[in-house]
Amino acid sequence: MAASIFGNETLDISVNDIEALKNKLDYMDRNKLVRSFSKTRDPIELAFEHIDNAPLNKLAHEFLKDIFVDAVCFISKVL
């Protein structure tokens, strides 16, 4: 028997049974979609991981820079 490009999941379906083949391929697509979403990570989790792995002096520098820019923007709006 020839190897299937879809792996072993479609070997039990006859090519003549188009409806069964369509149902099986639809089922495989849904499972692939669910598996791909289950492997993704939350963006918040990635952000906190980045913060945890960053050196403290870099975080402090970025924090002070952001505060300075915000203060300048606030003062320019008030004046």
Backbone as JSON Lines, residues from 0, in Angstrom:
{"i":0,"aa":"M","n":[0.85,-1.18,0.0],"ca":[0.0,0.0,0.0],"c":[0.89,1.24,0.0]}
{"i":1,"aa":"A","n":[0.53,2.22,-0.77],"ca":[1.31,3.46,-0.89],"c":[1.14,4.3,0.37]}
{"i":2,"aa":"A","n":[2.18,5.04,0.7],"ca":[2.13,5.91,1.88],"c":[1.23,7.1,1.62]}
{"i":3,"aa":"S","n":[0.48,7.47,2.63],"ca":[-0.43,8.61,2.52],"c":[0.3,9.88,2.92]}
{"i":4,"aa":"I","n":[0.03,10.97,2.21],"ca":[0.65,12.24,2.58],"c":[0.07,12.78,3.87]}
{"i":5,"aa":"F","n":[-1.07,12.23,4.32],"ca":[-1.72,12.67,5.55],"c":[-1.35,11.79,6.74]}
{"i":6,"aa":"G","n":[-0.41,10.9,6.56],"ca":[-0.03,10.0,7.64],"c":[-0.96,8.8,7.7]}
{"i":7,"aa":"N","n":[-0.98,8.14,8.84],"ca":[-1.77,6.92,8.99],"c":[-3.24,7.2,9.25]}
{"i":8,"aa":"E","n":[-3.62,8.44,9.48],"ca":[-5.0,8.76,9.84],"c":[-5.98,8.53,8.71]}
{"i":9,"aa":"T","n":[-5.55,8.57,7.46],"ca":[-6.47,8.4,6.34],"c":[-6.32,7.07,5.63]}
{"i":10,"aa":"L","n":[-5.49,6.19,6.14],"ca":[-5.27,4.92,5.45],"c":[-6.49,4.02,5.49]}
{"i":11,"aa":"D","n":[-7.38,4.21,6.48],"ca":[-8.55,3.34,6.61],"c":[-9.72,3.8,5.75]}
{"i":12,"aa":"I","n":[-9.56,4.84,4.94],"ca":[-10.66,5.39,4.14],"c":[-10.39,5.12,2.66]}
{"i":13,"aa":"S","n":[-11.4,4.63,2.0],"ca":[-11.3,4.37,0.57],"c":[-11.4,5.69,-0.2]}
{"i":14,"aa":"V","n":[-10.64,5.81,-1.25],"ca":[-10.68,7.02,-2.08],"c":[-12.04,7.14,-2.77]}
{"i":15,"aa":"N","n":[-12.71,6.03,-2.99],"ca":[-14.02,6.05,-3.62],"c":[-15.1,6.61,-2.7]}
{"i":16,"aa":"D","n":[-14.88,6.57,-1.39],"ca":[-15.85,7.08,-0.43],"c":[-15.51,8.54,-0.12]}
{"i":17,"aa":"I","n":[-15.92,9.43,-1.02],"ca":[-15.55,10.84,-0.97],"c":[-16.07,11.51,0.3]}
{"i":18,"aa":"E","n":[-17.3,11.21,0.69],"ca":[-17.9,11.86,1.87],"c":[-17.13,11.49,3.15]}
{"i":19,"aa":"A","n":[-16.75,10.22,3.27],"ca":[-15.98,9.8,4.45],"c":[-14.6,10.46,4.44]}
{"i":20,"aa":"L","n":[-14.01,10.56,3.28],"ca":[-12.71,11.21,3.18],"c":[-12.81,12.68,3.56]}
{"i":21,"aa":"K","n":[-13.85,13.37,3.08],"ca":[-14.06,14.77,3.41],"c":[-14.26,14.94,4.92]}
{"i":22,"aa":"N","n":[-15.1,14.09,5.52],"ca":[-15.34,14.17,6.96],"c":[-14.05,13.94,7.75]}
{"i":23,"aa":"K","n":[-13.27,12.97,7.33],"ca":[-12.02,12.67,8.04],"c":[-11.05,13.84,7.93]}
{"i":24,"aa":"L","n":[-10.92,14.44,6.74],"ca":[-10.01,15.57,6.56],"c":[-10.49,16.79,7.33]}
{"i":25,"aa":"D","n":[-11.81,17.02,7.38],"ca":[-12.35,18.11,8.19],"c":[-12.04,17.89,9.66]}
{"i":26,"aa":"Y","n":[-12.2,16.66,10.12],"ca":[-11.89,16.31,11.51],"c":[-10.41,16.56,11.82]}
{"i":27,"aa":"M","n":[-9.55,16.18,10.9],"ca":[-8.11,16.39,11.09],"c":[-7.78,17.88,11.14]}
{"i":28,"aa":"D","n":[-8.43,18.69,10.3],"ca":[-8.21,20.13,10.3],"c":[-8.61,20.74,11.63]}
{"i":29,"aa":"R","n":[-9.77,20.34,12.16],"ca":[-10.23,20.87,13.45],"c":[-9.25,20.49,14.56]}
{"i":30,"aa":"N","n":[-8.79,19.23,14.55],"ca":[-7.84,18.8,15.58],"c":[-6.52,19.56,15.47]}
{"i":31,"aa":"K","n":[-6.07,19.78,14.25],"ca":[-4.82,20.52,14.04],"c":[-4.96,21.94,14.57]}
{"i":32,"aa":"L","n":[-6.12,22.57,14.32],"ca":[-6.37,23.92,14.8],"c":[-6.37,23.95,16.32]}
{"i":33,"aa":"V","n":[-7.03,23.0,16.95],"ca":[-7.07,22.95,18.41],"c":[-5.68,22.72,18.98]}
{"i":34,"aa":"R","n":[-4.92,21.82,18.37],"ca":[-3.56,21.56,18.85],"c":[-2.66,22.77,18.68]}
{"i":35,"aa":"S","n":[-2.83,23.51,17.58],"ca":[-1.97,24.67,17.37],"c":[-2.29,25.77,18.38]}
{"i":36,"aa":"F","n":[-3.57,25.93,18.75],"ca":[-3.91,26.93,19.76],"c":[-3.48,26.49,21.15]}
{"i":37,"aa":"S","n":[-3.49,25.2,21.42],"ca":[-3.09,24.74,22.75],"c":[-1.59,24.91,22.97]}
{"i":38,"aa":"K","n":[-0.82,25.02,21.89],"ca":[0.63,25.19,22.02],"c":[1.04,26.66,22.12]}
{"i":39,"aa":"T","n":[0.13,27.58,21.84],"ca":[0.48,29.0,21.89],"c":[0.54,29.46,23.34]}
{"i":40,"aa":"R","n":[1.28,30.54,23.55],"ca":[1.43,31.08,24.89],"c":[0.76,32.44,24.96]}
{"i":41,"aa":"D","n":[0.32,32.79,26.14],"ca":[-0.35,34.06,26.39],"c":[0.66,35.19,26.23]}
{"i":42,"aa":"P","n":[0.3,36.27,25.52],"ca":[1.24,37.4,25.36],"c":[1.66,38.02,26.68]}
{"i":43,"aa":"I","n":[0.77,38.05,27.66],"ca":[1.12,38.59,28.98],"c":[2.22,37.74,29.61]}
{"i":44,"aa":"E","n":[2.08,36.43,29.48],"ca":[3.09,35.53,30.02],"c":[4.44,35.78,29.35]}
{"i":45,"aa":"L","n":[4.45,35.99,28.04],"ca":[5.7,36.28,27.32],"c":[6.3,37.61,27.78]}
{"i":46,"aa":"A","n":[5.44,38.61,28.03],"ca":[5.94,39.91,28.48],"c":[6.58,39.78,29.85]}
{"i":47,"aa":"F","n":[5.93,39.09,30.77],"ca":[6.52,38.91,32.1],"c":[7.79,38.08,32.05]}
{"i":48,"aa":"E","n":[7.84,37.11,31.18],"ca":[9.07,36.32,31.03],"c":[10.22,37.2,30.53]}
{"i":49,"aa":"H","n":[9.91,38.1,29.59],"ca":[10.93,39.03,29.09],"c":[11.42,39.94,30.22]}
{"i":50,"aa":"I","n":[10.49,40.45,31.01],"ca":[10.87,41.32,32.13],"c":[11.71,40.55,33.15]}
{"i":51,"aa":"D","n":[11.31,39.32,33.44],"ca":[12.07,38.51,34.41],"c":[13.48,38.23,33.93]}
{"i":52,"aa":"N","n":[13.67,38.08,32.64],"ca":[14.99,37.73,32.1],"c":[15.86,38.94,31.79]}
{"i":53,"aa":"A","n":[15.28,40.15,31.81],"ca":[16.05,41.35,31.49],"c":[16.89,41.78,32.69]}
{"i":54,"aa":"P","n":[18.08,42.35,32.44],"ca":[18.9,42.84,33.54],"c":[18.22,44.02,34.23]}
{"i":55,"aa":"L","n":[18.43,44.13,35.54],"ca":[17.76,45.16,36.33],"c":[18.14,46.57,35.88]}
{"i":56,"aa":"N","n":[19.41,46.8,35.55],"ca":[19.82,48.15,35.15],"c":[19.15,48.57,33.84]}
{"i":57,"aa":"K","n":[18.91,47.62,32.92],"ca":[18.2,47.94,31.68],"c":[16.74,48.29,31.97]}
{"i":58,"aa":"L","n":[16.1,47.53,32.85],"ca":[14.71,47.82,33.21],"c":[14.59,49.18,33.88]}
{"i":59,"aa":"A","n":[15.53,49.48,34.78],"ca":[15.5,50.77,35.47],"c":[15.71,51.91,34.48]}
{"i":60,"aa":"H","n":[16.62,51.74,33.54],"ca":[16.89,52.76,32.53],"c":[15.65,53.02,31.68]}
{"i":61,"aa":"E","n":[14.99,51.94,31.2],"ca":[13.78,52.09,30.39],"c":[12.65,52.73,31.19]}
{"i":62,"aa":"F","n":[12.53,52.36,32.47],"ca":[11.5,52.93,33.32],"c":[11.7,54.43,33.5]}
{"i":63,"aa":"L","n":[12.93,54.84,33.8],"ca":[13.21,56.27,34.0],"c":[13.02,57.05,32.69]}
{"i":64,"aa":"K","n":[13.41,56.46,31.58],"ca":[13.24,57.11,30.29],"c":[11.75,57.32,29.99]}
{"i":65,"aa":"D","n":[10.93,56.31,30.25],"ca":[9.49,56.43,30.02],"c":[8.87,57.49,30.92]}
{"i":66,"aa":"I","n":[9.3,57.54,32.18],"ca":[8.76,58.55,33.11],"c":[9.16,59.95,32.65]}
{"i":67,"aa":"F","n":[10.39,60.11,32.2],"ca":[10.85,61.42,31.75],"c":[10.04,61.88,30.52]}
{"i":68,"aa":"V","n":[9.85,60.98,29.56],"ca":[9.08,61.33,28.35],"c":[7.65,61.68,28.74]}
{"i":69,"aa":"D","n":[7.04,60.9,29.63],"ca":[5.68,61.19,30.06],"c":[5.6,62.53,30.78]}
{"i":70,"aa":"A","n":[6.59,62.84,31.6],"ca":[6.6,64.12,32.33],"c":[6.73,65.29,31.35]}
{"i":71,"aa":"V","n":[7.59,65.16,30.36],"ca":[7.76,66.23,29.36],"c":[6.46,66.42,28.57]}
{"i":72,"aa":"C","n":[5.81,65.36,28.18],"ca":[4.53,65.45,27.45],"c":[3.47,66.12,28.32]}
{"i":73,"aa":"F","n":[3.42,65.75,29.59],"ca":[2.43,66.34,30.49],"c":[2.66,67.84,30.67]}
{"i":74,"aa":"I","n":[3.92,68.2,30.89],"ca":[4.25,69.62,31.09],"c":[3.96,70.43,29.82]}
{"i":75,"aa":"S","n":[4.26,69.86,28.65],"ca":[3.99,70.58,27.4],"c":[2.49,70.76,27.18]}
{"i":76,"aa":"K","n":[1.67,69.84,27.62],"ca":[0.22,69.97,27.47],"c":[-0.33,71.01,28.45]}
{"i":77,"aa":"V","n":[0.25,71.08,29.64],"ca":[-0.23,72.02,30.66],"c":[0.13,73.44,30.29]}
{"i":78,"aa":"L","n":[1.33,73.64,29.75],"ca":[1.77,74.98,29.39],"c":[1.23,75.32,28.06]}
